[in-house]
């Protein structure tokens, strides 16, 4: 039991030593800055996700609305085209029938023009729904800057620590799965623990 307590005391001492070393190197400020930047990056990415979802939903709603109006307009145009084709083949087409057909055609064409303007308005709204892209691009650039800064700080910390106690341990890089002929032996573990005064 006392051996376990001694190991805990040694661990506490090493943590205090690490903390004081980080303060001496000025890394405590860097770690606090990183701790502040990472939640900011996460919130920015969440915001981008929300903007993207809202824009996608708006576009889908607008497309559904436009498609609902396309069906009746197409049927009306097809019906008019069939009636006009039938009248054109009539050998004794009267003036009254021709006038009625032209009036019907004019009404349908006017309705089609109105529908076209309506579709143009929907397309404009779809285009406006994409305005999130400009904002999300700015947010993503900021997140990339935060991540790049975090990476730079960590690389500097690792570079500075290479000549200190961590460098003395000389950890071999992990390469692939553990295989029997390359497995760590108990003697290796004991040597590592001894180097850490455990």
N, C-alpha and C positions, 0 to 999 in steps of 0.2 A: 504494500500500500504506500509506504514511504517512498519507494522507488518511483511509483507513478506520480506522486506529488512532486518529487524532485524534477521529473521530466516536465510537468506542467509549469513549475517555477522557471525552468530553463526556457521553455517556450515563451512564457510571459516576458522574460528578460530579453529574448531575441526580438519579440514584437516591439518592445520599448526601444531597443537599439535600432531596429529598422525605422521606426517612426522618427527618432531623433536624427538618424542619418538622412532621411528624406527632408526633414526641416533644414538641416545644414546644407544640403545640396539645392534647396529651393524648390524641391519637387512637391512639397505639400501644397503650395499655391497652384502648381500645374494640375495636380490631381483634383483639387477643389474646382478648378476651372473646367476640367473634363467632366466632373460629376454634374456641373451646371449645364454644360453644353449638350450632353447626351439626351436628357429629357426634352430639351428644346428641339433637338433633331427629331425625336420621336413624335412630338406634338405637331411639328411641321409636316411630317409624312402622313400622319393621321388626317391633317387638314387637306392635303393633296388628295388622299383617298376619298374624303367626303365630297370635295369639289368634283372629282371625276365621276363619282357615283351619281351626284345630283345632275350633272350635265348629261350623262348617259340616259338617266330616267326621263329627263325632259325631251331629249331627242327621240326616244322610243315613243313617248306619248304623242309628240307632234307627227311622227311618221304614221302611227295608228290613225290619228285624226284625218290626215290627208288621204290615207288608203280607203277609209270609209266613204269619202266623197268621190273617189275615182271610179268605183264600180257603177253607181247610178249614172254618172256623166258619160261613161263609155257606152253603157247600154242605150242611153238616149241618142247618142251620136250614131250608133250602129242602126238603130230603128229608123232614124231620119234618112240615113244613107240608103237603106233598103227601100223605103217609100219613094225617094227621089229616083232611084234606079228603075223602079216599077213604072213611075210616071213617064220617065224618059222613053220607055219602050212602048208606051200607049200611042197608037197611031192617030187617034183623034182627040188629042189633049186639048181641052177647052181653056179659054182664057181664065175662067173662074177657078178651075182646078190648079192651073199654073200659079195664079195669084195666091191661092191658099197654101200651095206647097212652098212658094217663096216666103210667105209670111212665117210659116212654121220653121223654115230653114233659118230665117233671120233671128227668130226667137231662140232657137237652139244654139246658134252661133254666139248670140249675146250671152246666153247662159254659160257657154264654154269659155268665153272671154272672161266672165266674172270668176269662174272656177280657176282659170289660169292665173288671174291676179291673186286669188286666195292661195293657190299653191306657191306662188312666188313669195307671198308673205310668210308661209310656213317654212320655206327654204331659208328665208332671211332669219327667222327665229332659230332654226337649226344652226345656222352659221353663228349667230350671236351666242348660242349655248356653248360654243367652243371657246369663248373668251377665257374660260378657266385655264386654257392651255398656257397662256402668257403668264398668268399668276403662278400656276403650278411649276412652270419652267423656272421661275425666279426662286420659288421655295426649294425645288430640287437642287438648284445651284448652291443655295445656302447650306443645305444639308450635306452636300458633297464637300463644301468648305469645312464644315464642322468635323466630318469624318476624316478628311485629309489632315486637319490640325491635330485631331486625336491620334491618328497614326504617326504623325511626325513626333509628337510628344512622347509616345510610347517607344518609338525607335531611338530617340535621344536617351531615354531612360535606360533602355537595353544597352546602348553603346557605352554609356557611362558606367554601367554595372559590370561590363565584361572584364574589367581589370580588377574588380573587387572580389568579395567572397564567392559570388556566383561563378566567377571565372575559374576559381580553384576547384570547383566540383567537376568541371569538364563533362557535362552530360553528353552522351552520344545522341545524335538525332534519331528519332523513331522512324524506322523505315519498314513499312509493311507489317504483316501479322507476325505474332510470336510463333517461332518454330522451335522444336525441341533442341536442335543443335545450337540455337542462338539464344535460348532462354536464359534469363538472369538466374544465377545460382544464389543459394543462401549466403555464400561467402561474399558475394558482391553486395548483397543487402547489408550484411554485417559491417562491411568496410564503409559503406556509405553512412550508416548510422553512427559508426565510430568517428567518422570525419565531422559529423554534426554534434559530437559529444553526447550522444545518447547511449 
